[in-house]
Structure formats: C-alpha cells, structure tokens
Amino acid sequence: MFYQLLDWLLSIDTGFNVIRYITFRSTAAAITALIISFVAGPLIINSLRKRQIKEEIRKDGPETHFKKAGTPTMGGLILLVSAIVPIVLWGNLANRYVLILLFGTIWMGLIGFVDDYIKVIKKNKQGLAEKSKLFGQITLGLIISLILYYYPEPNVNITQINIPFSKNLSFDLGIFYIPVVIFIIVGTTNAVNLSDGLDGLAIGLTGICLFAFAGIAYVTGHFNFSNYLNILFIPSAGELTVFCVAFLGASLGFLWYNSFPAQVFMGDTGSLALGGAIGILAVLLKKELYLPILGGVFVAETISVIIQRQYFKYTKRKYGEGKRIFKMAPIHHHFEKKGWEETKVVIRFWIIGFLFALLTLSAFKLR
C-alpha cells in the first residue's frame, strides 16, 4: 500500500524515497510482522481458549504428548494475520507474483481452516474429507499453472526447468509443466502438514526455507546479481523478497508461542498455508528442482509416511498381520519413541534443515 502511495508521500517529504528499495520494505515488513504477532498472538490464543478450540491428542502417539491435551489450535490465524498485513502495507500490490502468492496462501489457509473447524468445532476427528482437501489443492495448482503457462513473465521460458549443480543443463516440460506445478504445490503443502507434529518443528523448518527463498528472490530479481550467478533473471521476482521476509518475521513471532511447551498449535490453518506458499515460491522463482533439497527434511518426513503405510499394507496382505519399519511415522515421532526428548528432535531437525538450506544456496556457485 505504501508503495502505491509513494508519489503522494514524496510530495510530503523526499525521505519517503526509501520505500522504493526492496531491502527497506522487507526489513519494515519483518518488523511489522513481529509487532503484530506480539500484539495479536495473546488475543487470538485467549479467544481460542475461551471458545474451547483445543487439540485432540492421538492415543497411539508418544506418551509425552498426552499432557498437551487442551492446548489451543488453529494458531495459524496468528501467522496469517501477522504476515498478510505487512505484505499489504509494504509490498507492491501491482506485482502479479505477489498477488499470486497471496491468493495461493490464503486459499490454502482457508482449506486448513475448514479442516480445523470440522475437527475442533464439529468434533469430527476426520476433518475435511481427504478427497475434498485434495480437490482444493489440485484446483489451486491448476489455476496457478494455467496463469503462468498462458500468461508468463515477459522473456521468461516458464516451462524450462533448470538442473541444480549444473551450469547450462535444463529441459523444457512443454504442456507437462501444468501437472508438474500441480504436483509441486500439492506435494509441498502435504509435506509441511505432515511435519507439523512437534512444538516448533514445522514453523522452524519453514522459517529456514523462507530465509533461503528471500535471498533467492532478491538475486533472481536483480539483473547484476542474477547475471553474476548465471541464473535466470525474473524482474517480478525481487518483490517476493518482501513476501518471504514478512512471513519469516511472522514465523519468528509465531515461534514465540509455539516453542516448547507450546501455548498454541498452528493446526492445518497454518501448515497448509505455509506449505502452499513454499511450493508456489519454488514455482515462481523457477527453482522447482531446488525445492527437494531446500525442503529435504519435509521430503524425509513424507517418505517415512509412504514407506510405513506401504510396508504395513504389504505385510498385512502377505502375512495377515501388518508390520512397521519405523516405531511411528512421520519420522520425528520415530525418534521420540526411541527416547529422544522432543526439544532434541526439533533442534536436530532444524540443524539438518539449515544444512539443506546452505547446500541449496551453494548450488548457485557449485556449477
């Protein structure tokens, strides 16, 4: 909003020219997000608590989680309010990439909100039907892929995919770009959702991803930096730095309440919104194949669930009794079942996530 009002602000004082700079607006967005989270956080948590919007703890989960019963959920509302307001205030709302990201994040947040509402308010533990949830995710992926395919950024070959750690190796997906985008958005959304099982785990990992994407967005939208790194220059991408840093600030603010022992859980309202945002960012920045590296922990969490389910079905079909490879899936619960303290699992996963982020960023020079 301030960016759109720049001409009027400059008529008052030329000092407002700093609003032109992405670095200034990104910093301002992060600070604004933190302030909002510190103000809105307690209000939303108290409101959730008064309305008895509390988490149901799985009976087959780790025994240490039973004491978490009654913790308010749907805390993703704190995250979304804290991030969206500063993006509207400090972002360039004429930038199509910003609008696509806002649309996608809110869309996924609404799906998550409906899921949480059915679980907590309607007392239906199954929540939103899997088919309905998947339909909503696929629909969003289809809308975004069609917009990008038929109305691409000028001078950007939207269907071309670059191979990490290679200088000039790439391939063109053509029309198959559409299902690939759908797969990325749906897969990332569910991967982040699966990782939301320990206090601070998912929000910390997404914060690391957002920090890396902020740097990637800035250099991708800067002609000199992108030319130096020999990466695709996308003029509209620079503005995504404001989006990433605003969400990073909101994530840190939410972590204030979600760190162990959590005062509030984000619920699907937050995890689906964050997963959708990360998946869309990878698509818009043309870093589709960098995402599995950057989100390596999310990938491991998802694979652990797939392996566990498929092996259980296989052994039940063959031997009449299902067997498990992990003590519990997703894999963060496996380590809890082995006796690791929850905070130890979270911090170690953060460390691994940070290493994946460094590996991703190094891929821009190790080519």
C-alpha positions as CSV (number, residue, x, y, z in Angstrom):
1,M,0.0,0.0,0.0
2,F,2.8,2.4,0.9
3,Y,4.5,1.6,-2.4
4,Q,1.3,2.6,-4.3
5,L,1.2,5.8,-2.3
6,L,4.8,6.7,-2.9
7,D,4.2,9.7,-5.3
8,W,1.9,11.3,-2.7
9,L,4.3,10.6,0.1
10,L,7.2,12.1,-1.8
11,S,5.1,15.3,-2.2
12,I,5.2,15.5,1.6
13,D,8.8,14.6,2.2
14,T,11.5,13.3,-0.2
15,G,12.8,11.0,2.6
16,F,10.0,8.6,1.7
17,N,12.0,7.6,-1.3
18,V,13.5,4.8,0.8
19,I,10.2,3.0,0.2
20,R,11.4,2.3,-3.4
21,Y,14.0,-0.1,-2.1
22,I,13.1,-3.7,-1.6
23,T,15.6,-4.1,1.2
24,F,14.0,-1.3,3.3
25,R,10.4,-2.6,2.7
26,S,11.5,-6.2,3.5
27,T,13.0,-5.1,6.8
28,A,10.0,-3.0,7.6
29,A,7.7,-5.9,6.8
30,A,9.6,-8.3,9.1
31,I,9.5,-5.8,12.0
32,T,5.8,-5.1,11.4
33,A,5.0,-8.8,11.3
34,L,6.8,-9.3,14.6
35,I,5.0,-6.5,16.3
36,I,1.6,-7.7,15.0
37,S,2.3,-11.3,16.2
38,F,3.3,-10.0,19.7
39,V,0.1,-7.9,19.9
40,A,-2.4,-10.3,18.1
41,G,-0.9,-13.5,19.5
42,P,-2.2,-13.3,23.1
43,L,-5.6,-12.0,21.9
44,I,-6.1,-14.9,19.4
45,I,-4.8,-17.5,21.9
46,N,-7.1,-16.3,24.6
47,S,-10.0,-16.2,22.2
48,L,-9.3,-19.8,21.1
49,R,-9.0,-20.9,24.7
50,K,-12.3,-19.3,25.6
51,R,-14.1,-21.0,22.7
52,Q,-12.6,-24.4,23.7
53,I,-10.8,-24.7,20.3
54,K,-8.4,-27.3,21.6
55,E,-6.2,-30.0,20.1
56,E,-7.2,-33.7,20.3
57,I,-4.2,-35.8,21.1
58,R,-3.7,-39.1,19.4
59,K,-4.0,-42.1,21.8
60,D,-1.4,-44.0,19.8
61,G,1.1,-41.2,19.8
62,P,4.1,-40.7,22.1
63,E,3.1,-40.8,25.8
64,T,4.8,-37.4,26.4
65,H,2.2,-35.8,24.2
66,F,-0.8,-36.6,26.4
67,K,0.0,-33.6,28.6
68,K,-0.6,-31.4,25.6
69,A,-4.3,-32.2,25.6
70,G,-6.3,-29.0,25.7
71,T,-3.7,-26.8,24.0
72,P,-5.5,-24.3,21.7
73,T,-5.1,-25.0,18.0
74,M,-5.9,-23.0,14.8
75,G,-3.0,-20.7,15.8
76,G,-2.2,-20.4,12.1
77,L,-4.5,-17.4,12.3
78,I,-1.8,-15.6,14.2
79,L,0.7,-16.5,11.4
80,L,-1.6,-15.4,8.6
81,V,-2.6,-12.1,10.1
82,S,0.9,-11.2,11.1
83,A,2.2,-11.9,7.6
84,I,-0.6,-10.7,5.3
85,V,-1.0,-7.3,6.9
86,P,2.7,-6.2,6.4
87,I,2.7,-7.6,2.9
88,V,-0.3,-5.5,2.1
89,L,1.3,-2.5,3.8
90,W,4.9,-2.8,2.4
91,G,4.5,-4.9,-0.7
92,N,4.0,-3.8,-4.3
93,L,0.4,-4.9,-4.8
94,A,0.7,-4.3,-8.6
95,N,3.2,-7.1,-8.8
96,R,1.5,-10.2,-10.2
97,Y,3.8,-12.6,-8.4
98,V,2.9,-11.1,-5.1
99,L,-0.8,-11.3,-5.9
100,I,-0.5,-15.0,-7.0
101,L,1.3,-15.8,-3.7
102,L,-1.2,-14.0,-1.6
103,F,-4.1,-15.7,-3.4
104,G,-2.5,-19.2,-3.1
105,T,-1.5,-18.7,0.6
106,I,-5.0,-17.5,1.6
107,W,-6.6,-20.3,-0.5
108,M,-4.6,-23.0,1.3
109,G,-5.2,-21.3,4.7
110,L,-9.0,-21.4,4.1
111,I,-8.8,-25.1,3.3
112,G,-6.9,-25.7,6.5
113,F,-9.3,-23.5,8.5
114,V,-12.3,-25.6,7.2
115,D,-10.4,-28.8,8.2
116,D,-9.6,-27.5,11.7
117,Y,-13.2,-26.2,12.1
118,I,-14.7,-29.6,11.3
119,K,-12.2,-31.3,13.6
120,V,-12.5,-29.0,16.6
121,I,-15.9,-27.3,16.4
122,K,-17.9,-30.1,14.7
123,K,-15.9,-32.7,16.8
124,N,-15.3,-34.8,13.7
125,K,-11.8,-36.2,14.1
126,Q,-11.5,-37.0,10.4
127,G,-11.8,-33.3,9.5
128,L,-12.3,-32.3,5.9
129,A,-12.6,-35.4,3.7
130,E,-9.3,-36.3,2.0
131,K,-10.8,-36.1,-1.4
132,S,-12.2,-32.6,-0.8
133,K,-8.9,-31.4,0.6
134,L,-7.0,-32.8,-2.4
135,F,-9.5,-31.3,-4.8
136,G,-8.9,-27.9,-3.3
137,Q,-5.2,-28.3,-3.5
138,I,-5.2,-29.6,-7.1
139,T,-7.6,-26.8,-8.1
140,L,-5.2,-24.2,-6.8
141,G,-2.3,-25.8,-8.6
142,L,-4.3,-25.9,-11.8
143,I,-5.2,-22.2,-11.5
144,I,-1.7,-21.1,-10.9
145,S,-0.1,-23.3,-13.5
146,L,-2.6,-22.1,-16.2
147,I,-1.9,-18.5,-15.3
148,L,1.8,-19.0,-15.6
149,Y,1.6,-21.1,-18.7
150,Y,-0.7,-18.9,-20.7
151,Y,0.4,-15.5,-19.3
152,P,4.1,-16.0,-18.5
153,E,6.5,-13.3,-17.4
154,P,8.0,-11.5,-20.4
155,N,11.3,-13.0,-21.7
156,V,10.9,-16.0,-19.3
157,N,10.6,-19.5,-20.6
158,I,8.2,-20.6,-18.0
159,T,8.2,-24.3,-19.0
160,Q,12.0,-24.7,-18.8
161,I,13.4,-26.4,-15.7
162,N,17.0,-25.9,-14.6
163,I,19.0,-28.8,-13.1
164,P,20.7,-28.0,-9.8
165,F,24.6,-28.0,-9.7
166,S,24.7,-27.7,-13.5
167,K,25.6,-24.6,-15.4
168,N,23.6,-24.9,-18.6
169,L,21.7,-28.2,-18.3
170,S,17.9,-27.8,-18.4
171,F,14.9,-29.3,-20.1
172,D,11.6,-28.0,-21.4
173,L,8.5,-29.6,-20.0
174,G,6.1,-28.1,-22.5
175,I,2.5,-28.8,-21.7
176,F,3.6,-31.1,-18.9
177,Y,4.6,-28.1,-17.0
178,I,1.0,-27.8,-15.8
179,P,0.8,-31.2,-14.0
180,V,4.3,-30.7,-12.6
181,V,3.3,-27.4,-11.0
182,I,0.2,-29.1,-9.5
183,F,2.3,-31.9,-8.1
184,I,4.8,-29.5,-6.5
185,I,2.1,-27.4,-4.8
186,V,0.1,-30.4,-3.6
187,G,3.2,-32.3,-2.5
188,T,4.8,-29.4,-0.7
189,T,1.5,-28.5,1.1
190,N,1.1,-32.0,2.4
191,A,4.8,-32.4,3.3
192,V,4.7,-29.4,5.6
193,N,1.4,-30.6,7.1
194,L,3.0,-33.9,7.9
195,S,5.9,-32.2,9.6
196,D,3.6,-30.3,12.0
197,G,3.8,-32.7,14.9
198,L,6.2,-31.3,17.5
199,D,6.3,-27.9,19.2
200,G,8.2,-25.5,16.9
201,L,9.3,-28.1,14.3
202,A,7.3,-27.1,11.2
203,I,7.4,-23.3,11.9
204,G,11.2,-23.5,12.4
205,L,11.8,-25.5,9.2
206,T,9.6,-23.3,7.1
207,G,11.3,-20.2,8.6
208,I,14.6,-21.6,7.3
209,C,13.1,-22.2,3.9
210,L,11.7,-18.7,3.8
211,F,15.0,-17.2,4.7
212,A,16.7,-19.0,1.8
213,F,13.9,-18.1,-0.6
214,A,14.2,-14.5,0.4
215,G,17.8,-14.5,-0.7
216,I,17.0,-16.4,-3.9
217,A,14.1,-14.0,-4.7
218,Y,16.4,-10.9,-4.3
219,V,19.2,-12.1,-6.5
220,T,16.7,-13.5,-9.1
221,G,15.1,-10.1,-9.4
222,H,18.3,-8.2,-9.5
223,F,19.9,-8.1,-13.0
224,N,23.5,-7.7,-11.9
225,F,23.4,-10.5,-9.3
226,S,21.5,-12.9,-11.5
227,N,23.9,-12.3,-14.3
228,Y,26.9,-12.8,-12.0
229,L,25.4,-16.1,-10.7
230,N,24.3,-17.1,-14.2
231,I,20.7,-17.7,-13.1
232,L,17.5,-16.7,-14.9
233,F,16.6,-13.0,-14.4
234,I,13.0,-12.5,-13.5
235,P,12.1,-8.9,-12.9
236,S,9.0,-9.6,-10.8
237,A,10.8,-12.0,-8.5
238,G,12.6,-9.3,-6.5
239,E,9.3,-8.2,-4.9
240,L,8.9,-11.7,-3.5
241,T,11.7,-10.8,-1.0
242,V,9.1,-8.7,0.8
243,F,6.7,-11.6,0.9
244,C,9.3,-14.1,2.2
245,V,10.7,-11.8,4.9
246,A,7.2,-10.8,6.1
247,F,6.4,-14.4,6.5
248,L,9.8,-15.0,8.1
249,G,9.0,-12.3,10.7
250,A,5.6,-13.8,11.3
251,S,7.1,-17.3,11.7
252,L,9.5,-16.0,14.3
253,G,6.6,-14.3,16.1
254,F,4.6,-17.5,16.0
255,L,7.5,-19.5,17.3
256,W,7.4,-17.3,20.4
257,Y,4.2,-19.0,21.3
258,N,4.7,-22.4,19.5
259,S,8.1,-23.2,21.0
260,F,8.2,-26.0,23.7
261,P,6.0,-26.1,25.6
262,A,3.6,-24.7,23.0
263,Q,0.9,-22.2,24.0
264,V,-0.8,-22.8,20.7
265,F,-0.6,-25.2,17.7
266,M,-0.8,-23.8,14.2
267,G,-3.2,-26.5,13.0
268,D,-3.9,-27.1,9.3
269,T,-4.8,-23.4,9.0
270,G,-1.1,-22.6,9.3
271,S,0.6,-25.7,8.0
272,L,-1.3,-25.8,4.7
273,A,-0.9,-22.1,4.1
274,L,2.9,-22.3,4.7
275,G,3.2,-25.4,2.6
276,G,1.3,-23.8,-0.2
277,A,3.4,-20.6,0.0
278,I,6.7,-22.5,-0.2
279,G,5.6,-24.6,-3.1
280,I,4.3,-21.6,-5.1
281,L,7.6,-19.7,-4.3
282,A,9.6,-22.5,-5.8
283,V,7.5,-22.4,-9.0
284,L,7.5,-18.6,-9.4
285,L,11.3,-18.4,-8.8
286,K,11.9,-21.2,-11.3
287,K,13.7,-23.3,-8.6
288,E,11.4,-26.3,-8.8
289,L,14.2,-28.9,-8.6
290,Y,15.9,-27.0,-5.8
291,L,12.9,-27.4,-3.6
292,P,13.5,-31.1,-2.7
293,I,17.0,-30.1,-1.5
294,L,15.9,-27.0,0.4
295,G,13.0,-28.9,2.0
296,G,14.9,-32.1,2.5
297,V,13.5,-32.6,6.0
298,F,10.0,-32.3,4.6
299,V,10.8,-34.8,1.9
300,A,12.2,-37.3,4.5
301,E,9.0,-36.8,6.7
302,T,6.8,-37.6,3.7
303,I,8.9,-40.6,2.5
304,S,8.8,-42.1,6.0
305,V,5.0,-42.0,6.0
306,I,4.8,-43.5,2.5
307,I,7.2,-46.3,3.4
308,Q,5.4,-47.0,6.7
309,R,2.0,-47.3,5.0
310,Q,3.1,-49.3,2.0
311,Y,5.1,-51.8,4.1
312,F,2.2,-52.2,6.6
313,K,-0.2,-52.9,3.7
314,Y,2.3,-55.3,2.1
315,T,3.0,-57.3,5.2
316,K,-0.7,-57.4,6.1
317,R,-1.6,-58.7,2.7
318,K,1.2,-61.3,2.7
319,Y,1.4,-62.4,6.3
320,G,-2.1,-61.5,7.6
321,E,-0.6,-59.0,10.1
322,G,0.8,-55.6,9.3
323,K,4.3,-54.8,10.4
324,R,6.1,-51.4,10.7
325,I,9.6,-50.2,9.7
326,F,9.5,-47.2,12.0
327,K,8.2,-47.1,15.5
328,M,5.9,-44.4,14.4
329,A,5.5,-42.1,11.3
330,P,6.2,-39.4,10.4
331,I,9.8,-40.0,11.3
332,H,10.1,-37.3,14.0
333,H,7.8,-39.5,16.1
334,H,10.1,-42.5,15.5
335,F,12.9,-40.7,17.3
336,E,10.5,-39.7,20.1
337,K,9.6,-43.3,20.5
338,K,13.3,-44.2,20.7
339,G,13.6,-42.0,23.7
340,W,14.8,-38.7,22.3
341,E,13.4,-35.6,24.1
342,E,11.0,-33.6,21.9
343,T,13.2,-30.5,22.0
344,K,16.2,-32.5,20.9
345,V,14.3,-33.9,17.9
346,V,13.2,-30.4,16.9
347,I,16.6,-28.7,17.3
348,R,18.4,-31.5,15.4
349,F,15.9,-31.4,12.6
350,W,16.3,-27.6,12.5
351,I,20.1,-28.1,12.2
352,I,19.6,-30.6,9.3
353,G,17.2,-28.1,7.7
354,F,19.8,-25.4,7.9
355,L,22.4,-27.6,6.3
356,F,20.0,-28.3,3.4
357,A,19.4,-24.6,3.0
358,L,23.2,-24.0,2.8
359,L,23.5,-26.8,0.3
360,T,20.7,-25.2,-1.8
361,L,22.4,-21.8,-1.8
362,S,25.8,-23.3,-2.6
363,A,24.2,-24.9,-5.7
364,F,24.2,-21.5,-7.4
365,K,28.0,-21.4,-7.4
366,L,28.9,-25.1,-7.5
367,R,28.2,-25.4,-11.2
